[in-house]
Amino acid sequence: MLDVQALNSRYGRIPALAGVDLRVGSGELVALVGANGAGKTTLLRTISGVQPASGGAIRFDGQDLVHLSARQRVQLGIVQVPEGRQVFGPLSVQDNLLLGAFARGSGNGLDRMMVMFPALAQKRHEPAGTLSGGQQQMLAIARALMADPKLLLLDEPSMGLAPRLAAEIFAQIAALRQQGTTILLVDQNARAALAIADRGYVMETGRIVLYGSAAELLGDPQVQQAYLGL
């Protein structure tokens, strides 16, 4: 579904991505792990069109994306859940969800989101800014699902959450994968991300340095020492 080849991106004169190759097949959950500053968020932002590419190719269902806007990529089915959640605090939970469906012009997914995320149903008409961190993360994911994505890009969904809440978020992500959603997941919790993934990539300083099945990466001594605390 997603084929990234020799992708480069930079912030001014500073290179952020250097020749990144990455693939995500339909129905896969692929984890992208690495230290802070490795380029993981930049890669997601470049795939979604928020950050421009300075070289290389991004193909989605065989279509070249490099010259398409972020809005056009959303309309093709690429939807990103940003780092830090970025919900619209003064707006109600329901209105946040309706904004997620703006690109497709329909709010027909509301009832499905309320069933999928019961905590949001209880807060449906309350301002999103009053939700807990875990509830806001659920809302950010649900808002993205309202756009009916073919490819869901998740950036640090467990960031800042207590372990119990982070485990709930990872369980929701695993359930989405079981339902057939294609997911590219970035998270600092490498162990938890790889535990629910089919395959994984390890990034360092804007490059892919390791890749393989999730089980292979979990058993790799280099990954264990650098990212799993073993």
HELIX and SHEET records of a PDB file:
HELIX    1   1 LYS A   40  SER A   48  1                                   9    
HELIX    2   2 ALA A   70  LEU A   76  1                                   7    
HELIX    3   3 VAL A   93  GLY A  100  1                                   8    
HELIX    4   4 PHE A  102  ARG A  104  5                                   3    
HELIX    5   5 LEU A  110  MET A  116  1                                   7    
HELIX    6   6 PRO A  118  GLN A  122  1                                   5    
HELIX    7   7 ALA A  128  THR A  130  5                                   3    
HELIX    8   8 GLY A  133  LEU A  145  1                                  13    
HELIX    9   9 PRO A  163  GLN A  178  1                                  16    
HELIX   10  10 ALA A  190  ALA A  195  1                                   6    
HELIX   11  11 ALA A  214  LEU A  218  1                                   5    
HELIX   12  12 PRO A  221  TYR A  227  1                                   7    
SHEET    1   A 4 ILE A  14  VAL A  24  0                                        
SHEET    2   A 4 LEU A   2  TYR A  11 -1                                        
SHEET    3   A 4 GLY A  55  PHE A  60 -1                                        
SHEET    4   A 4 GLN A  63  ASP A  64 -1                                        
SHEET    1   B 6 ILE A  78  VAL A  81  0                                        
SHEET    2   B 6 LEU A 151  ASP A 155  1                                        
SHEET    3   B 6 THR A 182  VAL A 186  1                                        
SHEET    4   B 6 LEU A  29  GLY A  34  1                                        
SHEET    5   B 6 ARG A 199  GLU A 204  1                                        
SHEET    6   B 6 ARG A 207  SER A 213 -1                                        
END                                                                             
